């Protein structure tokens, strides 16, 4: 895949481990509203669709707006202590830049919190572009976010790969007709990922170097 010109990365579960911050903010929100706390695995499995979809199954409809306000207020602080890059991410991105590849991020996380993550963890200096679902009509698994990024660089589908960690990433990549690589460090199981038949499944993000 030496001829690949653009690599689009998902953030959470792919480049960034923000699960500790998400879990902390989630349970803080539940406790503030009088709902029971949830276990880490339950919360982890609900991640990936954006914060509104994260909270919606666990609160009553009339509490959702307040839950979002509480969650977002807490989360903008929690991200500074409860997020980190997966091992080897900066080295990987540096090598891709040296090779002349364009790098973009595509996230269902709202722009405000994506920016906090990218700047706090130093990802911003590697990215040529980023786009989040709150700027679009539909988030992943709809392919709109990937199509818009690809068109931003005036590239054909064969020039692009997408790297994510969830079933919805594999689905978005397939619908956008770009080769999709999924890493098993996110909230979908290997078995779930296999069913989507992505181009490749890898166990660590650093394994991407060998494929490129």
trRosetta pair geometry for C-beta under 8 A, 3 or more apart (Angstrom, degrees):
i j d omega theta_ij theta_ji phi_ij phi_ji
1 4 4.7 17 164 -21 96 119
1 161 6.7 24 -172 -44 146 139
1 179 7.5 -130 -115 81 134 161
1 211 6.1 18 27 152 130 78
1 212 5.5 -62 85 -112 110 56
2 212 7.4 117 -92 -178 45 56
3 158 7.9 -7 110 142 118 96
3 159 7.3 -89 137 -118 86 65
4 7 6.7 58 145 -64 127 83
4 101 6.8 15 109 -122 90 116
4 159 6.4 127 -143 -175 46 45
4 160 7.0 104 -152 -109 90 12
4 161 5.4 -18 -139 -8 142 106
4 212 6.4 -78 49 -130 134 98
5 101 6.7 169 -174 -135 30 66
5 102 6.1 23 149 18 75 105
5 153 7.3 179 119 144 117 138
5 155 5.8 -161 73 -120 129 137
5 159 4.3 -11 25 -180 110 106
5 160 7.2 -44 59 -71 79 58
6 101 7.0 151 -100 -175 24 82
6 102 4.4 -25 -105 73 78 108
6 103 7.6 176 -155 -78 62 23
6 104 6.5 9 -174 4 107 111
6 149 7.6 172 160 139 141 101
6 150 6.9 163 80 -114 151 65
6 153 5.4 145 -74 64 146 166
6 155 5.6 -161 3 11 131 169
6 159 6.1 55 18 129 93 92
6 160 4.7 -20 73 -109 103 83
6 161 7.7 176 93 30 59 56
7 96 6.2 -71 26 -154 140 147
7 101 5.7 25 0 162 104 133
7 102 7.4 169 24 86 61 56
7 103 5.6 -13 66 -112 91 69
7 104 7.5 176 90 31 46 69
7 160 7.6 160 -90 -157 28 61
7 161 5.5 -12 -116 66 73 92
7 162 7.9 153 -164 -97 55 26
7 163 6.4 13 -178 -5 100 115
7 208 8.0 89 -150 175 148 138
7 212 7.5 -29 -73 -97 136 149
8 104 4.7 -23 -111 74 76 100
8 105 7.2 149 -164 -103 67 14
8 106 5.2 25 173 -7 115 117
8 146 6.2 151 93 -127 166 84
8 149 5.5 102 -106 110 133 152
8 150 7.7 -67 -41 -61 138 77
8 160 6.5 19 -7 -172 107 109
8 161 7.3 -165 29 95 74 45
8 162 4.7 -22 70 -111 105 75
8 163 7.1 173 87 23 52 70
8 178 7.8 47 30 119 123 160
9 14 5.6 177 -176 125 91 135
9 15 5.4 59 157 -37 138 122
9 103 7.0 2 -1 -169 111 91
9 104 7.2 171 23 88 69 47
9 105 5.4 -33 72 -108 85 67
9 106 7.3 162 79 24 33 73
9 162 7.9 169 -82 -161 25 56
9 163 5.0 -18 -110 67 69 104
9 164 7.7 153 -163 -76 46 54
10 13 6.9 -17 116 67 123 90
10 14 4.2 117 76 -4 90 148
10 15 7.4 -178 92 2 54 89
10 105 7.5 80 -143 -159 12 73
10 106 6.2 -49 -90 75 56 77
10 107 6.2 112 -156 -94 63 68
10 140 8.0 -41 -104 -1 116 166
10 162 7.8 62 -31 174 85 91
10 163 6.7 -128 15 102 79 60
10 164 3.9 70 -10 -117 134 80
10 165 6.1 -126 77 7 139 84
10 166 7.5 -162 -177 16 174 95
10 169 5.5 -68 -43 -105 145 132
10 186 8.0 6 102 -84 139 148
11 14 6.4 132 109 50 4 103
11 15 5.7 -57 -141 48 46 106
11 16 5.1 -2 171 22 79 121
11 105 5.6 47 -62 -167 94 121
11 107 4.4 -3 10 -90 116 128
11 109 6.2 -65 62 20 135 131
11 114 6.2 -169 -27 -132 167 94
11 117 6.3 90 -178 107 137 150
11 118 7.6 -81 -118 -66 130 90
11 123 8.0 122 -124 117 99 175
12 16 5.7 -49 -96 77 42 101
12 18 5.5 -70 -117 37 95 111
12 19 7.9 118 -166 -57 101 69
12 22 7.8 66 -143 -48 136 141
12 47 6.4 -117 140 161 141 123
12 48 7.0 -149 89 -94 123 60
12 107 6.9 96 2 -140 89 112
12 109 6.1 116 -20 -43 121 128
12 165 7.7 -111 108 41 58 133
12 186 7.2 93 125 -127 71 105
13 16 7.6 -3 2 71 30 63
13 17 7.5 76 -92 -100 34 56
13 19 7.9 75 -78 -53 77 103
13 47 7.2 148 -44 112 125 127
13 48 7.2 -13 3 -89 146 99
13 164 7.8 34 91 179 107 65
13 165 3.7 -142 127 70 110 155
13 166 6.6 67 91 -42 155 93
13 183 7.7 168 143 81 78 99
13 185 5.9 165 -175 102 64 76
13 186 2.7 60 176 -110 132 95
13 187 5.9 -85 -99 -9 148 78
14 86 7.9 -114 133 1 26 137
14 163 6.0 133 -164 127 130 90
14 164 5.6 -78 -77 -141 137 35
14 165 4.6 -150 -68 -29 77 108
14 169 7.7 131 -66 -102 131 164
14 183 5.9 122 -128 42 67 122
14 185 7.2 138 -99 68 27 107
14 186 6.5 -1 -53 -62 63 120
14 205 6.6 106 176 -96 59 123
15 85 6.4 -39 163 -139 75 84
15 86 6.5 -140 -169 19 28 102
15 89 5.2 99 -156 -138 80 136
15 105 7.6 -71 17 -114 147 112
15 123 6.6 81 143 -110 144 139
15 205 6.7 110 -97 -129 51 163
16 83 6.0 0 -177 -171 110 108
16 84 7.4 158 -154 84 67 31
16 85 6.1 -53 -102 -104 60 51
16 86 7.2 -128 -84 -17 12 82
16 89 8.0 51 -66 -99 52 168
16 117 5.7 14 -129 -177 166 130
16 121 6.5 -172 -108 4 109 172
16 123 7.7 -64 -62 -45 112 147
17 20 7.6 49 140 2 91 91
17 83 6.8 166 89 -152 53 57
17 84 5.4 -12 61 64 99 80
17 85 7.4 87 16 176 83 7
17 86 5.7 107 -28 -70 102 76
17 185 7.4 -80 -82 158 100 117
18 21 4.9 -47 -177 43 82 115
18 22 5.7 88 123 -27 87 99
18 79 6.4 -11 -144 -128 120 83
18 82 6.6 77 -161 118 63 85
18 83 4.0 -5 -106 -109 82 104
18 117 6.4 -59 -72 -110 140 127
19 22 5.4 -56 -140 39 35 112
19 23 6.0 35 162 -21 70 106
19 40 7.3 66 162 -166 116 101
19 43 7.9 128 -161 107 87 107
19 44 5.8 12 -138 -104 124 98
19 47 7.2 -96 -106 -37 82 165
19 82 7.9 -114 83 161 37 103
20 23 6.0 -55 -144 37 27 110
20 24 6.3 25 158 -18 63 110
20 82 3.8 -142 102 -160 96 98
20 83 7.3 -157 56 -65 94 43
21 24 5.8 -57 -146 38 29 110
21 25 6.2 22 159 -13 66 110
21 75 6.6 91 157 -148 103 75
21 78 4.1 139 -152 133 87 100
21 79 4.8 75 -163 -92 161 46
21 81 7.1 140 -90 72 98 65
21 82 3.0 154 -64 90 74 119
21 83 5.1 -25 -10 -47 137 88
22 25 6.1 -61 -146 41 26 105
22 26 6.0 30 156 -24 64 111
22 43 6.5 163 125 152 101 119
22 44 7.9 113 91 -92 131 56
22 47 6.0 30 167 -98 164 127
22 54 7.5 -109 -166 -155 113 154
22 75 7.5 27 -104 -125 49 113
22 82 7.6 -159 1 127 49 131
23 26 5.7 -55 -144 35 27 114
23 27 6.4 14 164 -8 63 109
23 40 5.3 -9 -118 -118 145 77
23 43 5.0 129 -107 89 76 155
23 44 7.5 -12 -73 -56 106 78
23 82 7.9 -144 44 -176 83 143
24 27 6.5 -64 -147 42 24 99
24 28 6.2 29 155 -22 62 111
24 74 7.7 -144 121 150 87 119
24 78 5.1 -178 85 -144 122 137
24 82 5.7 -146 15 -77 134 163
25 28 5.6 -53 -144 36 30 116
25 29 6.4 34 155 -21 63 106
25 71 5.4 85 156 -155 107 72
25 74 4.6 158 -130 104 87 112
25 75 4.1 36 -120 -80 161 82
25 78 4.8 -143 -56 26 102 159
26 29 5.9 -61 -158 34 28 111
26 30 6.5 25 151 -17 65 106
26 38 6.8 -57 133 48 123 111
26 43 5.1 153 74 -132 166 131
26 54 6.9 -103 -102 151 115 119
26 55 7.4 -163 -130 -90 84 81
26 71 6.9 25 -93 -123 45 111
27 30 5.3 -46 -142 36 40 114
27 31 6.1 40 158 -19 67 105
27 37 4.4 31 -142 -134 110 96
27 38 6.6 -146 -87 36 89 68
27 43 7.7 -69 -44 -71 89 148
28 31 6.0 -59 -149 38 27 109
28 32 6.4 29 153 -22 63 108
28 70 7.2 -157 118 153 91 106
28 71 7.8 140 77 -107 97 55
28 74 5.0 176 94 -156 147 167
28 78 7.9 -160 4 -64 145 140
29 32 5.8 -55 -147 33 29 112
29 33 6.5 6 162 0 64 112
29 55 6.8 -63 123 -117 153 122
29 67 5.4 77 176 -158 122 79
29 70 4.7 136 -120 103 84 116
29 71 4.5 -5 -74 -73 144 83
29 74 6.8 -144 -56 27 84 142
30 33 6.3 -76 -152 48 26 97
30 35 4.1 -91 -160 81 82 101
30 36 6.5 -39 164 85 129 26
30 37 5.6 148 88 -94 138 45
30 38 6.7 150 -48 -7 166 89
30 58 6.7 -56 -97 145 111 129
30 59 7.8 -145 -108 -72 70 98
31 34 7.7 47 -171 -68 29 22
31 35 7.5 -87 -57 59 25 64
31 37 6.4 11 -60 -68 95 91
32 70 5.2 -166 74 -155 154 152
33 59 6.5 6 113 -123 158 121
33 63 5.6 98 -163 -170 141 134
33 66 6.8 131 -97 108 120 116
33 67 6.0 -28 -40 -88 155 88
33 70 7.1 -158 -41 19 103 162
35 58 6.3 105 161 154 154 94
35 59 6.1 -96 -54 -97 155 78
38 42 4.5 -107 171 86 113 132
38 43 5.3 134 100 -52 117 92
38 58 6.7 -76 -41 -124 141 143
39 42 4.8 94 61 7 80 105
39 43 7.1 -155 94 -3 41 89
40 43 5.9 -63 -150 41 30 108
40 44 5.9 33 155 -24 68 111
41 44 5.5 -53 -142 37 30 116
41 45 6.3 30 159 -21 64 107
42 45 6.1 -59 -151 34 25 109
42 46 6.8 17 152 -15 60 110
43 46 5.8 -66 -155 37 33 109
43 47 6.9 47 148 -41 66 98
43 54 7.8 39 -160 -168 76 105
44 47 5.8 -43 -158 6 36 118
44 187 5.0 -173 158 -116 78 102
45 187 5.6 164 -108 -177 33 108
46 49 7.8 -71 170 24 62 108
46 53 7.6 -167 174 128 88 78
46 54 5.2 109 131 -140 106 65
46 57 6.7 -134 -129 39 131 129
46 58 7.9 -1 -128 -30 171 118
46 187 7.8 -99 35 -176 26 152
47 54 6.2 24 -100 -107 50 114
47 186 7.9 -135 92 -175 116 90
47 187 4.9 165 60 -45 99 157
48 108 6.3 64 166 50 46 141
48 140 8.0 -76 164 87 89 115
48 166 4.8 95 -140 -76 149 167
48 168 6.0 145 150 33 123 132
48 186 7.3 78 -85 172 120 124
48 187 5.7 -135 -38 50 122 134
48 188 8.0 49 -68 -38 164 95
49 53 3.5 -58 106 84 122 149
49 54 6.8 172 60 -50 88 67
49 108 5.8 -82 -156 151 19 153
49 139 6.9 132 -161 91 58 137
49 168 7.2 136 -83 -36 78 169
50 53 5.2 80 63 18 81 102
50 54 6.9 -137 101 -14 38 93
50 108 4.6 -107 -53 155 81 97
50 109 6.6 170 -111 -98 60 28
50 110 6.7 85 -147 -44 97 75
50 133 5.9 -102 -70 73 125 137
50 134 7.4 132 -131 -59 132 89
50 139 6.0 161 -35 -6 124 170
51 54 5.1 -50 -145 30 38 121
51 55 6.4 23 163 -10 69 106
51 68 6.5 113 122 -131 113 86
51 71 6.0 168 -176 120 126 139
51 72 6.8 108 129 -73 167 88
51 75 7.4 -111 -110 -13 142 169
51 109 7.5 62 -33 -136 89 65
51 110 6.6 -41 9 -11 114 111
51 113 7.7 94 -38 9 130 157
52 55 6.4 -66 -151 41 27 99
52 56 6.0 40 156 -42 65 109
52 64 7.3 53 -153 178 83 114
52 68 6.2 0 -96 -96 75 126
53 56 5.7 -38 -131 16 32 121
54 71 8.0 157 87 -167 121 160
55 58 6.0 -90 -165 49 47 102
55 59 5.8 -5 164 10 91 119
55 64 6.4 137 112 -140 114 77
55 67 4.8 163 176 131 143 131
55 68 6.4 -161 43 -72 157 69
55 71 6.1 -120 -68 -38 138 156
56 59 7.0 -84 -136 46 22 86
56 64 5.9 22 -107 -120 69 125
59 63 4.4 -114 170 89 117 116
59 64 5.7 155 90 -81 120 61
59 67 4.8 -152 -12 -53 171 155
60 63 4.8 79 61 10 80 107
60 64 7.7 -122 96 -35 42 78
61 64 5.9 -30 -157 -12 37 116
63 66 5.5 -66 -163 50 59 109
63 67 5.4 66 140 -33 85 107
64 67 5.4 -56 -144 36 30 115
64 68 6.4 33 158 -21 65 102
65 68 5.9 -54 -154 32 29 110
65 69 6.7 29 150 -18 62 105
66 69 5.6 -53 -151 34 36 113
66 70 6.4 32 153 -16 68 105
67 70 5.9 -56 -148 39 31 108
67 71 6.0 30 156 -19 66 111
68 71 5.7 -55 -140 40 29 111
68 72 6.0 22 164 -15 66 111
69 72 6.3 -60 -143 39 23 104
69 73 6.3 22 159 -18 61 111
70 73 6.0 -61 -149 37 26 110
70 74 6.3 16 159 -10 64 112
71 74 6.1 -68 -151 43 26 104
71 75 5.7 22 159 -24 67 117
72 75 5.6 -53 -131 36 29 112
72 76 6.6 34 168 -27 62 100
72 110 8.0 -5 -117 42 118 151
72 112 7.9 45 -160 87 115 137
72 113 7.6 -117 -137 -58 84 121
73 76 6.8 -54 -157 22 23 106
73 77 7.9 5 150 0 53 105
74 77 6.3 -75 -171 43 39 102
74 78 5.8 31 147 -22 78 117
75 78 5.2 -56 -133 40 38 112
75 79 6.2 51 166 -35 69 97
75 113 6.3 -14 127 -114 121 132
76 79 6.4 -35 -147 15 25 115
76 112 7.4 -44 -98 141 114 111
76 113 6.7 -117 -92 -100 72 85
76 116 6.2 -161 -143 -81 73 162
77 80 6.4 -52 -173 18 43 110
77 81 7.9 7 148 8 69 103
78 81 6.4 -76 -161 49 43 92
78 82 5.0 -14 166 22 83 128
79 82 6.4 -75 -113 59 22 84
79 83 5.0 0 -165 -7 67 131
79 113 6.6 175 -63 -157 153 91
79 116 5.1 79 95 125 154 128
79 117 6.0 -98 -172 -75 131 75
79 120 6.6 149 131 25 103 163
80 83 7.5 -16 -76 32 7 99
80 116 7.7 -84 -61 174 76 111
80 120 5.9 -136 -111 -138 68 146
83 117 5.9 -97 156 -123 162 92
83 120 7.0 80 77 97 123 134
83 121 6.6 -88 124 -59 109 123
84 121 7.1 142 -148 -115 29 119
85 89 4.2 -119 177 38 118 140
85 90 6.5 65 130 -33 166 88
85 121 5.3 137 -49 -174 97 126
85 122 7.9 -54 -40 54 137 93
85 123 7.5 155 -92 -64 117 101
86 89 5.3 105 62 -47 73 112
86 185 6.1 43 -108 154 146 166
86 204 7.5 -177 156 -157 128 77
86 205 5.4 108 90 12 138 130
87 204 7.6 -35 72 -159 97 119
87 206 7.2 -42 108 -32 81 126
88 91 5.2 -62 -158 46 61 114
88 92 5.7 65 145 -28 86 104
88 204 7.1 55 45 160 142 114
88 205 6.5 174 86 79 107 93
88 206 3.8 -19 130 -73 157 120
89 92 5.8 -60 -151 36 29 112
89 93 6.3 21 159 -13 67 108
89 123 7.8 -41 143 -96 128 99
89 205 6.1 16 -91 97 77 146
90 93 5.9 -56 -144 40 32 107
90 94 6.1 36 155 -23 65 107
90 122 7.0 9 -100 100 121 122
90 126 7.6 -159 -134 -49 63 144
91 94 5.7 -54 -147 34 29 114
91 95 6.5 28 156 -18 63 105
91 206 7.4 18 78 -117 113 106
92 95 5.9 -58 -153 34 29 109
92 96 6.5 27 152 -18 64 107
92 205 6.3 -107 -10 132 168 98
92 206 5.8 -141 -66 -112 121 61
92 208 6.2 64 -155 64 133 115
92 209 6.0 -123 -122 -60 88 99
93 96 5.6 -52 -148 36 35 113
93 97 6.4 36 154 -20 66 104
93 103 6.2 57 -145 -120 95 168
93 123 7.5 -177 -74 -138 173 73
93 126 4.1 9 160 -158 134 155
94 97 5.8 -56 -151 35 31 110
94 98 6.4 33 152 -21 65 106
94 126 7.3 -87 -66 -108 51 119
95 98 5.6 -52 -148 34 33 114
95 99 6.5 30 153 -16 64 107
95 209 6.3 25 89 -119 156 108
96 99 5.7 -59 -152 39 32 110
96 101 4.3 -63 178 55 88 129
96 103 5.9 93 113 -68 135 119
96 126 7.9 70 67 -172 110 114
96 212 7.0 4 -103 120 92 158
97 100 7.6 56 179 -67 34 17
97 101 6.8 -89 -81 55 29 77
97 103 6.9 -55 -72 -10 84 127
97 126 6.2 -117 -51 -143 130 82
99 212 7.5 152 76 142 171 114
101 212 7.6 -10 -65 -178 154 140
102 128 4.8 -58 -159 26 87 156
102 129 7.7 14 173 14 110 102
102 153 5.9 145 107 -119 168 149
103 126 5.6 -28 81 146 151 88
103 127 5.5 -103 105 -114 97 48
103 128 5.7 125 55 4 58 92
104 127 6.4 83 -119 -157 34 91
104 128 6.0 -59 -71 63 75 86
104 129 4.4 -17 -114 72 104 88
104 130 6.2 171 -167 -85 71 44
104 131 7.3 9 175 7 116 91
104 149 5.0 152 132 -165 159 130
104 152 7.8 121 -102 66 152 136
104 153 7.8 -128 -39 -32 136 128
105 114 7.2 164 123 -174 134 124
105 118 7.0 -146 17 -92 166 129
105 123 7.3 60 -58 147 144 133
105 127 5.7 -39 -10 -121 104 136
105 129 7.8 -162 28 103 64 52
105 130 4.1 -3 57 -120 99 98
105 131 7.5 174 89 29 62 52
106 130 7.5 -167 -68 -156 37 61
106 131 5.7 -3 -112 66 71 89
106 132 7.8 164 -159 -90 42 38
106 140 7.4 99 139 -46 110 124
106 145 4.7 125 -160 142 116 119
106 146 6.0 9 -114 -78 171 66
106 149 5.9 -95 -74 -28 114 149
106 162 7.3 -33 36 -140 138 110
107 114 5.0 157 66 -104 148 131
107 130 7.4 -1 9 -173 103 104
107 131 7.9 168 29 91 65 46
107 132 5.0 -24 73 -113 88 83
107 133 7.0 -103 109 -10 50 88
108 132 7.3 112 -139 -163 8 75
108 133 4.4 16 -130 -9 55 141
108 139 4.4 82 -121 -179 94 140
108 140 5.5 -100 -60 36 112 96
108 168 7.8 12 -36 114 145 144
109 113 5.3 -102 166 86 110 110
109 114 4.9 139 96 -65 110 91
109 117 7.5 31 113 4 158 142
109 132 6.2 -73 80 -139 59 119
109 133 7.7 114 36 22 24 100
110 113 5.2 73 68 20 87 100
110 114 6.8 -155 95 -10 39 93
110 132 6.1 85 -167 152 21 143
110 133 7.7 -73 -88 61 44 81
110 134 4.7 37 -127 -23 74 144
111 114 5.5 -60 -142 38 30 114
111 115 6.2 32 161 -22 67 105
111 132 4.3 -172 -73 42 69 142
111 134 5.6 -111 -10 58 90 118
111 135 6.3 68 -53 -38 128 107
112 115 6.1 -60 -158 32 24 110
112 116 6.9 25 147 -19 60 103
113 116 5.3 -42 -149 30 42 116
113 117 6.5 43 152 -17 65 101
114 117 5.7 -56 -153 38 33 111
114 118 6.1 27 154 -17 68 110
114 130 6.7 180 143 158 132 138
114 132 5.1 -160 -2 -79 153 134
115 118 5.8 -54 -137 40 31 108
115 119 5.9 21 166 -10 67 111
115 124 8.0 44 -149 -84 65 122
116 119 6.4 -65 -144 43 21 101
116 120 5.8 16 163 -15 62 119
117 120 6.0 -64 -138 41 21 107
117 121 5.9 -8 173 7 63 118
117 123 7.2 4 127 23 80 132
118 121 6.6 -70 -137 50 18 93
118 123 4.3 -90 -145 69 71 108
118 124 4.6 97 144 -60 103 82
118 127 6.8 -31 -157 0 132 145
118 130 6.8 -79 -77 -65 162 166
119 122 7.7 34 -176 -70 26 29
119 123 7.8 -68 -44 46 22 76
119 124 5.2 20 -87 -23 59 137
122 125 6.2 -28 -178 18 74 110
122 126 8.0 65 138 -9 73 101
123 126 5.8 -68 -167 40 53 107
123 127 6.1 45 146 -27 84 113
124 127 5.9 -63 -144 32 34 111
127 130 5.5 12 169 -48 147 101
128 153 7.9 60 114 -86 136 119
129 149 6.3 159 108 -141 128 92
129 152 5.8 150 -164 120 170 152
129 153 7.5 -145 10 -53 148 100
131 135 6.2 -108 -163 62 80 132
131 136 7.5 65 163 -41 110 115
131 145 5.6 176 108 -157 118 88
131 148 6.1 176 -165 94 172 121
131 149 5.6 -144 16 -70 133 99
131 152 8.0 -177 -43 -30 132 149
132 135 5.7 94 69 5 69 102
132 136 8.0 -156 107 1 41 97
132 145 7.9 -13 -157 -130 10 128
133 136 5.5 -71 -153 43 48 108
133 138 7.5 -54 -157 139 100 28
133 139 3.0 11 -139 -99 142 106
133 140 6.8 -102 -82 5 126 70
133 145 6.2 -55 -87 -72 71 135
134 139 8.0 8 -46 -71 44 114
136 139 6.5 132 71 -76 118 53
136 142 7.9 -171 135 90 134 127
136 144 5.3 146 -170 113 138 130
136 145 5.9 -106 -27 -76 163 82
136 148 7.2 -148 -97 -7 121 152
137 144 6.7 -145 49 -130 88 178
138 142 3.9 43 119 24 121 163
138 144 5.6 112 65 13 89 137
139 142 6.5 115 88 38 23 102
139 145 6.7 23 -144 -36 52 132
140 143 7.9 54 -113 -86 71 32
140 145 6.1 -62 -52 29 84 134
140 164 7.9 176 -168 -120 165 157
140 168 4.8 110 136 148 102 109
140 169 6.4 15 177 -87 151 50
140 171 7.5 129 -179 75 89 94
140 172 4.2 -47 -136 -63 100 145
141 167 7.8 -44 -81 120 129 73
141 168 4.1 -124 -65 -154 91 78
141 169 7.7 -107 -107 -43 79 17
141 171 3.7 -6 -153 95 133 122
141 172 4.6 -141 -152 -56 55 79
141 175 6.9 105 156 5 88 138
142 145 7.3 100 92 -2 82 86
142 172 6.8 15 73 -114 24 93
142 175 7.2 -93 -157 100 31 155
143 146 5.2 -61 -167 47 74 109
143 147 5.4 74 134 -27 93 105
143 172 5.3 150 -93 -164 60 67
143 173 7.7 144 -113 -74 98 11
143 175 3.9 -147 -42 104 122 103
143 176 3.6 171 -155 -62 122 83
143 177 8.0 40 -147 3 158 66
144 147 5.7 -61 -143 39 29 111
144 148 6.1 27 162 -20 67 108
145 148 6.1 -54 -147 34 26 109
145 149 6.6 23 155 -15 61 107
145 172 7.1 -13 51 -167 103 137
146 149 5.9 -56 -148 37 32 109
146 150 6.2 33 155 -19 66 108
146 160 7.8 139 -179 141 99 144
146 162 5.8 -33 -122 -85 130 142
146 172 5.8 138 -15 153 129 103
146 173 6.7 148 -92 -98 167 51
146 176 3.9 -44 92 -91 133 167
146 178 6.3 -138 168 18 134 136
147 150 5.8 -55 -146 37 30 111
147 151 6.2 24 158 -14 65 110
147 176 5.5 -151 -56 -129 78 103
148 151 5.9 -59 -145 41 29 108
148 152 6.4 44 151 -34 62 101
149 152 5.4 -45 -153 20 34 120
149 153 7.2 12 156 -1 61 102
150 153 6.5 -74 -164 45 32 96
150 155 5.3 -103 -168 67 78 96
150 156 8.0 -24 176 147 119 5
150 157 6.9 8 -157 -92 157 55
150 159 7.9 131 -149 72 99 98
150 160 5.2 -65 -109 -50 107 162
150 176 7.3 153 -13 178 140 122
150 178 7.1 -160 -77 -67 139 138
151 154 6.8 34 -167 -82 44 39
151 155 7.8 -125 -83 39 23 64
155 159 4.1 -118 -174 78 114 136
155 160 5.7 120 114 -48 134 104
156 159 5.1 99 58 -2 70 105
156 160 7.8 -160 94 -3 42 95
157 160 6.0 -76 -154 40 38 106
157 176 7.1 173 -123 143 110 76
157 177 4.7 -21 -149 108 159 97
157 178 5.1 -136 -161 -82 86 72
160 178 4.6 -49 97 -135 103 131
160 179 7.6 171 100 36 57 79
161 178 6.3 171 -118 161 28 104
161 179 4.7 -39 -114 81 86 99
161 180 7.1 163 -168 -90 73 28
161 181 6.2 26 170 -2 120 104
161 199 7.5 -89 -139 48 106 156
161 212 8.0 -135 33 -87 151 107
162 169 7.0 -164 137 -179 114 92
162 172 7.2 -115 142 101 162 98
162 173 4.3 -157 63 -103 132 110
162 176 7.1 78 -26 67 147 137
162 178 5.2 92 -11 100 104 125
162 179 7.3 168 24 88 70 48
162 180 4.8 -21 69 -110 97 80
162 181 7.4 178 89 28 47 66
163 180 7.6 165 -84 -160 31 59
163 181 4.9 -16 -108 71 78 98
163 182 7.5 163 -158 -90 53 31
163 183 6.9 34 -179 -17 96 105
163 205 7.5 89 164 -136 137 91
163 208 6.5 -5 -110 -103 148 140
164 168 7.8 -103 152 86 151 66
164 169 2.4 -145 106 -163 155 154
164 170 6.9 -138 70 -42 120 54
164 172 7.4 81 -23 51 161 117
164 173 7.0 -155 11 -35 122 121
164 180 6.9 -21 23 -166 101 106
164 181 7.9 145 27 83 55 52
164 182 5.6 -26 78 -110 71 79
164 183 7.6 -158 107 23 26 79
164 186 7.5 -16 157 -20 69 160
165 169 6.2 85 35 9 36 152
165 182 6.0 128 -116 -164 24 82
165 183 5.2 -42 -99 66 85 79
165 184 7.3 148 -150 -102 86 10
165 185 5.9 -75 -129 65 133 68
165 186 2.7 118 137 -18 128 138
165 187 7.1 86 121 19 110 61
165 188 6.6 162 140 29 66 98
166 169 4.7 110 56 -1 71 99
166 170 7.3 -132 103 0 46 84
166 182 7.4 -141 30 -142 20 121
166 186 5.3 -95 -57 121 76 145
166 187 6.0 4 -97 59 106 86
166 188 4.5 130 -136 -19 55 122
166 193 8.0 -141 -168 -89 18 94
167 170 5.7 -55 -154 36 36 111
167 171 6.3 34 150 -18 68 108
167 188 4.8 159 -26 -115 80 147
167 192 5.3 -72 -67 151 117 111
167 193 6.5 -134 -81 -90 67 55
167 195 7.8 -3 -122 68 111 104
167 196 5.7 167 -143 -47 73 140
168 171 5.4 -52 -143 39 36 114
168 172 6.1 40 155 -23 67 104
169 172 5.7 -51 -143 36 30 110
169 173 6.3 30 156 -18 63 107
169 180 6.7 164 140 -168 83 127
169 182 6.0 138 90 -104 121 102
170 173 5.9 -56 -148 38 28 111
170 174 6.3 28 155 -18 63 108
170 180 5.6 148 -126 121 53 144
170 182 5.5 -32 -67 -53 100 138
170 193 6.3 150 -41 -147 147 72
170 196 3.6 83 122 129 144 149
170 197 7.7 129 179 58 127 41
170 198 4.5 -100 -126 -67 106 109
171 174 5.9 -55 -146 36 30 110
171 175 6.3 24 157 -14 65 110
171 196 6.2 -95 -57 -139 69 129
172 175 5.9 -61 -147 41 28 108
172 176 6.2 19 156 -11 65 112
172 180 7.8 134 77 -106 70 144
173 176 5.8 -63 -144 44 28 105
173 178 5.4 -92 -159 72 80 85
173 179 7.3 -32 175 120 122 18
173 180 2.9 95 126 -75 163 133
173 198 6.7 49 74 -128 141 99
173 199 8.0 -95 139 -5 140 102
174 177 7.3 29 178 -77 33 38
174 180 6.5 -71 -46 6 64 139
174 196 7.1 -142 -25 176 138 96
174 197 7.9 72 -90 79 135 86
174 198 7.6 -114 -55 -103 100 64
179 199 4.3 37 -165 -54 88 159
180 198 4.6 -92 96 -146 96 104
180 199 5.5 146 56 6 47 99
181 198 6.4 136 -111 149 21 127
181 199 5.8 -56 -70 70 65 104
181 200 4.6 -6 -120 63 89 98
181 201 7.6 173 -163 -86 63 24
181 202 6.3 16 177 1 109 112
181 208 6.6 125 116 -108 157 96
181 211 6.8 139 -98 93 151 168
182 188 7.6 -38 177 71 137 130
182 193 5.0 -157 102 -151 147 128
182 196 7.7 69 -16 73 153 129
182 198 4.9 129 -3 22 107 168
182 200 7.6 -178 30 93 59 55
182 201 5.4 -19 70 -113 89 71
182 202 7.5 171 89 28 40 70
183 186 6.9 100 86 -12 79 97
183 201 7.7 147 -97 -165 25 57
183 202 5.2 -32 -104 76 74 88
183 203 7.1 61 -157 169 75 6
183 204 6.9 12 -151 -176 117 6
183 205 5.3 -9 -106 -77 163 68
183 207 7.8 154 -111 44 101 110
183 208 8.0 -54 -70 -50 119 105
184 188 8.0 -102 -132 85 59 75
184 189 7.9 19 -148 -166 98 32
184 190 5.3 -3 -117 -77 130 88
184 193 6.9 -117 -94 6 82 156
184 201 6.6 55 -50 177 100 100
184 202 7.3 -147 -1 94 85 39
184 203 5.3 -26 38 -120 117 54
185 203 7.7 96 -48 176 85 46
185 204 7.1 70 -48 -113 124 45
185 205 7.0 -54 13 -36 143 92
188 192 4.6 -119 -175 87 97 130
188 193 5.4 115 122 -57 121 89
189 192 4.6 98 56 6 79 101
189 193 7.0 -145 96 -4 43 87
190 193 5.6 -58 -148 39 33 112
190 194 6.2 39 154 -27 67 104
190 201 6.6 99 -143 171 85 147
191 194 5.8 -48 -147 29 30 114
191 195 7.0 36 153 -25 59 100
192 195 6.0 -52 -161 24 33 115
192 196 7.5 26 148 -15 61 104
193 196 6.0 -61 -163 32 40 109
193 198 6.6 -39 177 5 92 120
193 201 5.5 117 125 -112 131 126
194 197 7.3 35 175 -70 44 49
194 201 6.8 -42 -78 -39 70 156
198 201 6.2 112 62 -63 114 76
200 211 6.3 -129 20 -109 172 151
202 205 7.3 115 104 -95 126 25
202 207 4.0 -169 -162 77 130 134
202 208 6.6 -160 42 -59 171 66
202 211 7.7 -106 -65 -24 138 135
203 207 6.6 83 47 -18 66 146
204 207 5.2 114 68 -17 77 98
205 208 5.9 -20 177 -7 56 116
206 209 6.0 -16 178 -2 62 112
207 210 6.0 -43 -172 27 59 110
207 211 7.1 52 138 -14 74 105
208 211 5.6 -63 -156 40 44 110
208 212 6.1 19 156 -4 77 113
209 212 6.3 -74 -145 48 26 95
